Amino acid sequence: MTVLKKAKFLLIALAVMAAVLLFNGSFLSLTHNILELKKLNAHSAALDEEYKKLAEEYQKIQEGDTSYLQRMARVKYNMVKPGEIEFRTAK
């Protein structure tokens, strides 16, 4: 075989092997699983952060932090003390 034929044969063989690897079901599945894992890790990190915030809020409630409880009552639940007048301003 001449050098040109050997190079052509090698190129075709490499192309076939690449096609088999890329379009093989297990390779596509692996790629999908890696992407899904990255997405789940990001979601897990977000949930960890939310858990941390909720744990801090729970701790403040358990300690009876009155200023925190009053602020939450006013902000989240629109509560006012007896005799107070609520003023709302446009943002």
All heavy atoms as an XYZ file, in Angstrom:
728
protein
N       0.840     -1.176      0.000
C       0.000      0.000      0.000
C       0.888      1.242      0.000
O       1.906      1.288      0.668
C      -0.870      0.032      1.259
C      -2.091     -0.823      1.159
S      -3.453     -0.085      1.968
C      -3.636     -0.809      3.493
N       0.425      2.197     -0.691
C       1.184      3.442     -0.725
C       0.868      4.260      0.514
O      -0.088      3.998      1.246
C       0.831      4.252     -1.983
O      -0.506      4.675     -1.880
C       1.067      3.451     -3.238
N       1.643      5.269      0.728
C       1.482      6.131      1.904
C       0.125      6.824      1.870
O      -0.545      6.971      2.888
C       2.636      7.156      1.972
C       2.443      8.129      3.101
C       3.966      6.452      2.086
N      -0.306      7.244      0.686
C      -1.579      7.928      0.541
C      -2.741      7.007      0.906
O      -3.672      7.422      1.596
C      -1.730      8.452     -0.885
C      -2.963      9.299     -1.184
C      -2.994     10.529     -0.286
C      -2.972      9.734     -2.631
N      -2.657      5.738      0.445
C      -3.717      4.774      0.763
C      -3.743      4.474      2.256
O      -4.807      4.341      2.850
C      -3.533      3.483     -0.039
C      -3.892      3.620     -1.486
C      -3.793      2.287     -2.192
C      -4.156      2.413     -3.659
N      -4.097      1.151     -4.360
N      -2.554      4.370      2.881
C      -2.479      4.113      4.316
C      -3.077      5.281      5.106
O      -3.824      5.070      6.057
C      -1.032      3.881      4.753
C      -0.466      2.554      4.348
C       0.942      2.402      4.870
C       1.559      1.089      4.389
N       2.920      0.932      4.869
N      -2.779      6.496      4.692
C      -3.309      7.687      5.369
C      -4.826      7.752      5.210
O      -5.547      8.075      6.165
C      -2.657      8.946      4.820
N      -5.309      7.439      4.003
C      -6.753      7.451      3.749
C      -7.448      6.381      4.596
O      -8.490      6.624      5.198
C      -6.999      7.204      2.264
C      -8.360      7.536      1.782
C      -8.446      7.257      0.282
C      -9.322      8.237     -0.417
N      -9.459      7.968     -1.829
N      -6.862      5.177      4.643
C      -7.416      4.085      5.443
C      -7.438      4.465      6.924
O      -8.427      4.223      7.629
C      -6.597      2.808      5.225
C      -7.054      1.666      6.069
C      -8.216      0.971      5.749
C      -6.342      1.284      7.196
C      -8.646     -0.081      6.533
C      -6.767      0.239      7.991
C      -7.929     -0.451      7.661
N      -6.355      5.068      7.403
C      -6.264      5.482      8.799
C      -7.312      6.552      9.117
O      -7.963      6.498     10.161
C      -4.860      6.000      9.100
C      -4.586      6.407     10.550
C      -4.763      5.218     11.492
C      -3.195      6.973     10.680
N      -7.506      7.493      8.235
C      -8.489      8.550      8.418
C      -9.902      7.971      8.469
O     -10.709      8.345      9.335
C      -8.368      9.589      7.302
C      -9.284     10.796      7.416
C      -8.975     11.587      8.680
C      -9.135     11.684      6.199
N     -10.192      7.056      7.584
C     -11.514      6.416      7.573
C     -11.716      5.602      8.850
O     -12.787      5.643      9.459
C     -11.688      5.549      6.307
C     -11.781      6.450      5.074
C     -12.927      4.669      6.414
C     -11.756      5.711      3.760
N     -10.695      4.857      9.258
C     -10.797      4.060     10.483
C     -11.029      4.960     11.693
O     -11.851      4.646     12.568
C      -9.534      3.224     10.666
N     -10.329      6.063     11.779
C     -10.519      7.003     12.892
C     -11.922      7.610     12.880
O     -12.551      7.780     13.922
C      -9.459      8.105     12.845
C      -8.056      7.702     13.262
C      -7.083      8.849     13.039
C      -8.028      7.261     14.711
N     -12.412      7.931     11.683
C     -13.752      8.498     11.556
C     -14.806      7.493     12.015
O     -15.762      7.849     12.717
C     -14.005      8.942     10.125
N     -14.614      6.224     11.638
C     -15.562      5.180     12.050
C     -15.526      5.000     13.565
O     -16.570      4.911     14.217
C     -15.271      3.857     11.308
C     -16.046      2.708     11.925
C     -15.577      3.998      9.830
N     -14.326      4.958     14.133
C     -14.210      4.799     15.589
C     -14.824      5.991     16.318
O     -15.505      5.834     17.339
C     -12.747      4.612     15.991
C     -12.205      3.243     15.618
S     -10.614      2.839     16.356
C      -9.566      4.136     15.781
N     -14.605      7.196     15.825
C     -15.179      8.391     16.446
C     -16.702      8.343     16.376
O     -17.389      8.668     17.342
C     -14.642      9.645     15.769
N     -17.243      7.918     15.224
C     -18.690      7.822     15.071
C     -19.265      6.793     16.036
O     -20.316      7.019     16.649
C     -19.049      7.475     13.637
N     -18.589      5.664     16.178
C     -19.058      4.629     17.095
C     -19.070      5.151     18.534
O     -20.016      4.951     19.284
C     -18.191      3.350     16.979
C     -18.477      2.387     18.117
C     -18.436      2.671     15.638
N     -18.016      5.843     18.922
C     -17.941      6.373     20.282
C     -18.974      7.468     20.528
O     -19.629      7.495     21.570
C     -16.537      6.906     20.565
C     -15.444      5.882     20.783
C     -14.096      6.572     20.937
C     -15.733      5.037     22.009
N     -19.103      8.385     19.578
C     -20.002      9.522     19.779
C     -21.469      9.135     19.724
O     -22.286      9.678     20.464
C     -19.703     10.612     18.752
C     -18.387     11.354     18.939
C     -18.168     12.325     17.798
C     -18.354     12.075     20.268
N     -21.810      8.242     18.834
C     -23.213      7.912     18.655
C     -23.627      6.629     19.353
O     -24.743      6.147     19.185
C     -23.555      7.865     17.160
C     -23.331      9.189     16.501
C     -22.309      9.357     15.581
C     -24.108     10.280     16.826
C     -22.081     10.574     14.976
C     -23.890     11.513     16.237
C     -22.877     11.663     15.307
N     -22.749      6.107     20.150
C     -23.060      4.932     20.952
C     -24.021      5.363     22.059
O     -23.874      6.419     22.650
C     -21.756      4.373     21.540
C     -21.970      3.063     22.251
O     -23.089      2.644     22.449
N     -20.880      2.438     22.629
N     -24.983      4.564     22.355
C     -25.972      4.911     23.374
C     -25.363      5.146     24.739
O     -25.778      6.031     25.480
N     -24.358      4.375     25.087
C     -23.758      4.537     26.405
C     -23.003      5.852     26.519
O     -22.989      6.479     27.573
C     -22.838      3.362     26.722
O     -21.774      3.299     25.808
N     -22.378      6.311     25.449
C     -21.675      7.587     25.478
C     -22.660      8.737     25.647
O     -22.441      9.655     26.444
C     -20.847      7.779     24.205
C     -20.087      9.067     24.183
C     -18.926      9.214     24.921
C     -20.549     10.151     23.442
C     -18.227     10.406     24.917
C     -19.861     11.341     23.433
C     -18.694     11.472     24.173
N     -23.762      8.678     24.908
C     -24.789      9.713     25.038
C     -25.398      9.687     26.437
O     -25.662     10.731     27.032
C     -25.867      9.528     23.969
C     -25.424      9.771     22.529
C     -26.551      9.446     21.571
C     -24.950     11.194     22.356
N     -25.592      8.498     26.961
C     -26.137      8.363     28.310
C     -25.180      8.939     29.339
O     -25.592      9.631     30.277
C     -26.408      6.885     28.610
O     -26.871      6.735     29.920
N     -23.905      8.672     29.175
C     -22.896      9.208     30.086
C     -22.888     10.731     30.045
O     -22.852     11.397     31.085
C     -21.520      8.655     29.726
C     -20.342      9.197     30.540
C     -20.485      8.782     32.003
C     -19.041      8.703     29.962
N     -22.930     11.284     28.853
C     -22.957     12.740     28.702
C     -24.192     13.331     29.367
O     -24.115     14.323     30.084
C     -22.933     13.114     27.208
O     -21.804     12.505     26.595
C     -22.860     14.612     27.021
N     -25.334     12.701     29.150
C     -26.578     13.154     29.766
C     -26.477     13.089     31.292
O     -26.896     14.015     31.985
C     -27.755     12.307     29.270
C     -29.033     12.590     29.983
N     -29.746     13.749     29.766
C     -29.707     11.897     30.920
C     -30.816     13.730     30.540
N     -30.820     12.622     31.248
N     -25.922     12.005     31.797
C     -25.799     11.846     33.248
C     -24.850     12.882     33.858
O     -25.097     13.376     34.959
C     -25.322     10.434     33.588
C     -26.387      9.398     33.350
O     -27.557      9.724     33.225
N     -25.986      8.151     33.255
N     -23.785     13.215     33.157
C     -22.855     14.234     33.662
C     -23.549     15.593     33.734
O     -23.419     16.314     34.729
C     -21.593     14.295     32.777
C     -20.749     13.043     32.996
C     -20.778     15.547     33.063
C     -19.598     12.894     32.027
N     -24.297     15.938     32.702
C     -25.028     17.203     32.709
C     -26.086     17.226     33.808
O     -26.273     18.235     34.489
C     -25.673     17.454     31.347
C     -24.709     17.681     30.183
C     -25.467     17.770     28.869
C     -23.874     18.934     30.419
N     -26.769     16.119     33.985
C     -27.794     16.018     35.037
C     -27.151     16.139     36.417
O     -27.699     16.787     37.313
C     -28.536     14.690     34.909
C     -29.708     14.537     35.847
C     -30.881     15.425     35.492
O     -30.957     15.899     34.347
O     -31.726     15.645     36.375
N     -25.984     15.541     36.606
C     -25.275     15.627     37.877
C     -24.892     17.069     38.198
O     -25.038     17.530     39.332
C     -24.030     14.743     37.856
C     -23.182     14.733     39.130
C     -23.989     14.205     40.306
C     -21.933     13.921     38.912
N     -24.411     17.812     37.197
C     -24.068     19.216     37.407
C     -25.298     20.019     37.817
O     -25.246     20.856     38.713
C     -23.453     19.815     36.140
C     -22.043     19.359     35.875
C     -21.472     20.022     34.641
C     -20.066     19.537     34.379
N     -19.482     20.183     33.192
N     -26.422     19.750     37.167
C     -27.659     20.451     37.478
C     -28.116     20.121     38.903
O     -28.517     21.005     39.664
C     -28.732     20.049     36.473
C     -29.924     20.953     36.450
C     -31.039     20.541     35.505
C     -30.643     19.819     34.276
N     -31.771     19.406     33.443
N     -28.024     18.862     39.278
C     -28.432     18.451     40.620
C     -27.509     19.006     41.700
O     -27.961     19.363     42.789
C     -28.494     16.919     40.703
C     -29.633     16.266     39.925
C     -29.487     14.750     39.960
C     -30.978     16.686     40.471
N     -26.209     19.091     41.405
C     -25.276     19.680     42.368
C     -25.583     21.152     42.591
O     -25.519     21.643     43.722
C     -23.831     19.499     41.901
C     -23.333     18.093     42.129
O     -23.832     17.370     42.976
N     -22.334     17.703     41.353
N     -25.933     21.875     41.530
C     -26.300     23.286     41.667
C     -27.583     23.427     42.485
O     -27.688     24.299     43.353
C     -26.465     23.924     40.292
N     -28.537     22.553     42.226
C     -29.802     22.578     42.979
C     -29.549     22.241     44.449
O     -30.129     22.858     45.342
C     -30.789     21.598     42.355
C     -32.149     21.636     42.953
N     -32.965     22.736     42.874
C     -32.836     20.714     43.673
C     -34.093     22.486     43.512
N     -34.037     21.260     44.000
N     -28.691     21.284     44.693
C     -28.348     20.904     46.066
C     -27.685     22.062     46.802
O     -27.985     22.316     47.977
C     -27.418     19.692     46.049
O     -27.001     19.369     47.347
N     -26.800     22.783     46.137
C     -26.146     23.938     46.759
C     -27.170     25.019     47.097
O     -27.099     25.633     48.172
C     -25.070     24.488     45.835
N     -28.135     25.233     46.211
C     -29.182     26.223     46.470
C     -30.035     25.798     47.662
O     -30.396     26.619     48.508
C     -30.051     26.414     45.233
N     -30.349     24.502     47.738
C     -31.143     24.002     48.864
C     -30.360     24.093     50.169
O     -30.943     24.393     51.227
C     -31.579     22.565     48.608
C     -32.654     22.382     47.546
C     -32.916     20.893     47.311
C     -33.928     23.092     47.925
N     -29.060     23.848     50.126
C     -28.229     23.990     51.322
C     -28.240     25.427     51.826
O     -28.331     25.673     53.036
C     -26.791     23.546     51.039
C     -26.646     22.046     50.900
O     -27.556     21.312     51.354
O     -25.626     21.602     50.337
N     -28.164     26.371     50.906
C     -28.195     27.791     51.277
C     -29.547     28.163     51.876
O     -29.620     28.878     52.880
C     -27.895     28.647     50.041
C     -27.625     30.083     50.350
C     -26.375     30.300     51.178
O     -25.403     29.544     51.024
O     -26.389     31.225     52.011
N     -30.624     27.666     51.278
C     -31.964     27.939     51.814
C     -32.117     27.322     53.202
O     -32.691     27.931     54.104
C     -33.028     27.389     50.862
C     -34.441     27.682     51.316
C     -35.493     27.122     50.376
O     -35.131     26.515     49.350
O     -36.677     27.287     50.689
N     -31.598     26.118     53.384
C     -31.663     25.458     54.684
C     -30.926     26.279     55.738
O     -31.404     26.438     56.861
C     -31.060     24.053     54.604
C     -30.978     23.372     55.944
C     -32.102     22.772     56.505
C     -29.794     23.350     56.662
C     -32.039     22.167     57.744
C     -29.718     22.748     57.904
C     -30.847     22.158     58.438
O     -30.780     21.562     59.676
N     -29.774     26.811     55.368
C     -28.989     27.618     56.300
C     -29.775     28.855     56.740
O     -29.820     29.177     57.935
C     -27.677     28.036     55.629
C     -26.733     28.791     56.510
C     -25.456     29.131     55.764
C     -24.539     29.996     56.610
N     -23.332     30.383     55.875
N     -30.415     29.536     55.784
C     -31.223     30.717     56.116
C     -32.401     30.351     57.012
O     -32.704     31.051     57.976
C     -31.719     31.390     54.837
C     -30.638     32.096     54.063
C     -31.173     32.689     52.783
C     -30.065     33.310     51.955
N     -30.556     33.806     50.669
N     -33.054     29.251     56.687
C     -34.205     28.823     57.490
C     -33.778     28.401     58.898
O     -34.487     28.656     59.869
C     -34.954     27.690     56.796
C     -35.726     28.088     55.542
C     -36.277     26.848     54.853
C     -36.839     29.058     55.877
N     -32.616     27.770     59.007
C     -32.112     27.375     60.324
C     -31.804     28.605     61.174
O     -32.083     28.620     62.384
C     -30.869     26.499     60.172
N     -31.249     29.647     60.557
C     -30.979     30.888     61.283
C     -32.284     31.540     61.737
O     -32.388     32.023     62.865
C     -30.189     31.858     60.399
C     -28.760     31.444     60.162
C     -28.050     32.314     59.138
O     -28.673     33.285     58.630
O     -26.870     32.021     58.850
N     -33.274     31.544     60.852
C     -34.582     32.109     61.208
C     -35.214     31.315     62.351
O     -35.750     31.889     63.304
C     -35.502     32.112     59.984
C     -36.843     32.746     60.239
C     -37.713     32.799     58.991
O     -37.198     32.565     57.883
O     -38.909     33.078     59.150
N     -35.134     30.004     62.269
C     -35.682     29.144     63.318
C     -34.990     29.420     64.653
O     -35.638     29.482     65.694
C     -35.509     27.679     62.909
C     -36.005     26.700     63.946
C     -37.365     26.474     64.117
C     -35.106     25.998     64.749
C     -37.824     25.577     65.067
C     -35.549     25.099     65.694
C     -36.908     24.900     65.848
O     -37.363     24.010     66.788
N     -33.670     29.587     64.609
C     -32.910     29.860     65.830
C     -33.359     31.179     66.462
O     -33.522     31.263     67.675
C     -31.403     29.906     65.512
C     -30.523     30.054     66.727
C     -30.586     28.840     67.638
O     -30.803     27.728     67.183
N     -30.424     29.068     68.920
N     -33.568     32.202     65.644
C     -34.024     33.497     66.160
C     -35.401     33.368     66.791
O     -35.677     33.973     67.832
C     -34.048     34.538     65.048
C     -32.679     34.978     64.609
C     -32.765     35.984     63.481
C     -31.384     36.388     63.006
N     -31.447     37.336     61.889
N     -36.260     32.585     66.170
C     -37.607     32.383     66.716
C     -37.528     31.620     68.029
O     -38.200     31.969     69.010
C     -38.504     31.659     65.689
C     -38.777     32.582     64.496
C     -39.802     31.197     66.326
C     -39.447     31.898     63.327
N     -36.700     30.581     68.085
C     -36.561     29.789     69.309
C     -35.989     30.619     70.457
O     -36.361     30.420     71.604
C     -35.662     28.572     69.055
C     -36.309     27.483     68.244
C     -37.500     26.864     68.956
O     -37.486     26.672     70.159
N     -38.542     26.581     68.206
N     -35.071     31.526     70.151
C     -34.468     32.361     71.179
C     -35.419     33.448     71.660
O     -35.180     34.072     72.688
C     -33.182     33.013     70.657
C     -32.062     32.036     70.425
C     -30.872     32.665     69.725
O     -30.965     33.842     69.303
O     -29.849     31.971     69.584
N     -36.494     33.673     70.913
C     -37.461     34.691     71.300
C     -36.962     36.097     71.007
O     -37.249     37.032     71.758
N     -36.223     36.270     69.941
C     -35.710     37.578     69.527
C     -36.903     38.462     69.166
O     -37.449     38.391     68.075
C     -34.769     37.403     68.336
C     -34.074     38.684     67.920
O     -34.419     39.756     68.467
O     -33.183     38.608     67.057
N     -37.311     39.324     70.117
C     -38.548     40.094     69.933
C     -38.453     41.085     68.774
O     -39.429     41.279     68.059
C     -38.917     40.844     71.223
O     -37.815     41.657     71.623
C     -39.271     39.873     72.336
N     -37.294     41.705     68.585
C     -37.185     42.656     67.476
C     -37.343     41.929     66.138
O     -37.986     42.439     65.215
C     -35.857     43.411     67.531
O     -34.776     42.514     67.355
N     -36.792     40.725     66.046
C     -36.926     39.941     64.813
C     -38.380     39.522     64.612
O     -38.925     39.640     63.504
C     -36.025     38.705     64.857
C     -36.195     37.810     63.666
C     -35.632     38.139     62.441
C     -36.947     36.638     63.747
C     -35.791     37.334     61.333
C     -37.120     35.832     62.640
C     -36.547     36.185     61.443
O     -36.729     35.387     60.338
N     -39.014     39.050     65.679
C     -40.407     38.611     65.567
C     -41.321     39.777     65.186
O     -42.235     39.611     64.362
C     -40.856     37.981     66.884
C     -40.185     36.661     67.255
C     -40.601     36.229     68.656
C     -40.530     35.585     66.250
N     -41.082     40.953     65.769
C     -41.905     42.116     65.424
C     -41.707     42.512     63.965
O     -42.667     42.810     63.252
C     -41.559     43.296     66.335
C     -42.078     43.134     67.729
C     -41.682     44.298     68.627
O     -41.051     45.251     68.175
N     -42.061     44.211     69.891
N     -40.443     42.486     63.504
C     -40.161     42.841     62.120
C     -40.843     41.862     61.165
O     -41.446     42.258     60.159
C     -38.655     42.855     61.880
C     -38.274     43.375     60.526
C     -36.773     43.632     60.339
N     -35.901     43.179     61.401
C     -35.128     42.084     61.343
N     -35.144     41.328     60.267
N     -34.350     41.753     62.343
N     -40.760     40.567     61.469
C     -41.397     39.570     60.604
C     -42.916     39.742     60.603
O     -43.564     39.616     59.565
C     -41.048     38.151     61.063
C     -39.637     37.726     60.716
S     -39.352     37.653     58.951
C     -38.421     39.130     58.656
N     -43.489     40.030     61.768
C     -44.938     40.226     61.843
C     -45.354     41.426     60.994
O     -46.365     41.386     60.293
C     -45.361     40.419     63.291
N     -44.546     42.477     61.035
C     -44.883     43.679     60.266
C     -44.657     43.467     58.764
O     -45.490     43.851     57.943
C     -44.038     44.864     60.739
C     -44.393     45.343     62.109
C     -43.396     46.403     62.569
N     -43.596     46.738     63.956
C     -44.418     47.689     64.388
N     -45.106     48.382     63.523
N     -44.535     47.937     65.678
N     -43.532     42.872     58.402
C     -43.171     42.747     56.979
C     -43.948     41.625     56.299
O     -44.561     41.822     55.254
C     -41.647     42.520     56.825
C     -41.278     42.189     55.390
C     -40.887     43.733     57.310
N     -43.924     40.438     56.883
C     -44.552     39.287     56.216
C     -46.068     39.271     56.345
O     -46.766     38.859     55.416
C     -43.993     37.976     56.787
C     -42.650     37.597     56.256
C     -42.275     36.197     56.702
C     -40.972     35.759     56.058
N     -40.595     34.405     56.460
N     -46.566     39.693     57.502
C     -47.986     39.523     57.774
C     -48.753     40.837     57.880
O     -49.934     40.839     58.214
C     -48.168     38.687     59.041
C     -47.450     37.358     58.940
C     -46.313     37.106     59.689
C     -47.880     36.388     58.056
C     -45.631     35.912     59.582
C     -47.209     35.184     57.928
C     -46.082     34.956     58.698
O     -45.410     33.773     58.576
N     -48.074     41.963     57.590
C     -48.718     43.280     57.589
C     -49.456     43.572     58.893
O     -50.555     44.122     58.885
C     -49.660     43.428     56.391
C     -48.931     43.319     55.077
O     -47.834     43.844     54.935
N     -49.519     42.615     54.122
N     -48.864     43.210     60.002
C     -49.490     43.431     61.302
C     -49.037     44.776     61.864
O     -47.965     45.272     61.567
C     -49.128     42.302     62.263
C     -49.613     40.938     61.805
S     -49.083     39.621     62.898
C     -50.353     39.712     64.125
N     -49.909     45.365     62.705
C     -49.582     46.602     63.407
C     -49.952     46.425     64.870
O     -50.802     45.610     65.225
C     -50.323     47.823     62.816
C     -49.862     48.114     61.405
C     -51.815     47.617     62.854
N     -49.292     47.201     65.718
C     -49.622     47.165     67.144
C     -50.952     47.884     67.362
O     -51.322     48.771     66.589
C     -48.523     47.854     67.952
C     -47.241     47.089     68.028
C     -46.248     47.835     68.895
C     -44.937     47.077     68.987
N     -43.951     47.792     69.805
N     -51.660     47.530     68.426
C     -52.914     48.234     68.729
C     -52.647     49.733     68.908
O     -51.715     50.136     69.588
C     -53.381     47.612     70.038
C     -52.715     46.272     70.078
C     -51.413     46.449     69.370
N     -53.454     50.533     68.251
C     -53.309     51.979     68.348
C     -52.372     52.573     67.322
O     -52.295     53.794     67.189
N     -51.619     51.773     66.601
C     -50.719     52.282     65.574
C     -51.487     52.560     64.288
O     -52.500     51.935     64.004
C     -49.613     51.269     65.242
C     -48.481     51.236     66.199
C     -47.363     50.314     65.722
O     -47.617     49.373     64.962
O     -46.228     50.550     66.139
N     -50.970     53.472     63.519
C     -51.539     53.772     62.205
C     -50.492     53.367     61.182
O     -49.326     53.763     61.273
C     -51.887     55.266     62.056
C     -52.925     55.647     63.094
C     -52.379     55.555     60.652
C     -53.202     57.144     63.138
N     -50.908     52.584     60.214
C     -49.984     52.115     59.192
C     -49.974     53.095     58.022
O     -50.995     53.471     57.507
C     -50.405     50.727     58.687
C     -49.483     50.174     57.640
C     -49.945     48.812     57.150
O     -51.005     48.339     57.552
O     -49.214     48.226     56.334
N     -48.772     53.516     57.635
C     -48.597     54.376     56.486
C     -47.874     53.583     55.403
O     -46.846     52.970     55.660
C     -47.764     55.611     56.837
C     -48.470     56.570     57.745
C     -48.236     56.573     59.102
C     -49.392     57.475     57.227
C     -48.880     57.451     59.931
C     -50.045     58.364     58.050
C     -49.788     58.343     59.410
N     -48.424     53.618     54.214
C     -47.775     52.932     53.092
C     -47.322     53.975     52.088
O     -48.054     54.916     51.785
C     -48.737     51.959     52.423
C     -49.124     50.818     53.316
C     -49.973     49.832     52.585
N     -50.380     48.789     53.519
C     -50.699     47.585     53.164
N     -50.677     47.252     51.889
N     -51.040     46.693     54.052
N     -46.144     53.777     51.579
C     -45.625     54.679     50.569
C     -45.390     53.907     49.283
O     -45.090     52.704     49.307
C     -44.298     55.323     51.022
O     -43.346     54.289     51.276
C     -44.490     56.155     52.271
N     -45.537     54.598     48.175
C     -45.294     53.945     46.879
C     -43.803     53.850     46.656
O     -43.047     54.749     46.989
C     -45.951     54.746     45.750
N     -43.393     52.752     46.086
C     -41.964     52.546     45.827
C     -41.591     53.096     44.490
O     -42.211     53.137     43.546
C     -41.619     51.067     45.892
C     -41.733     50.525     47.279
C     -41.308     49.081     47.308
C     -41.413     48.531     48.733
N     -41.018     47.172     48.826
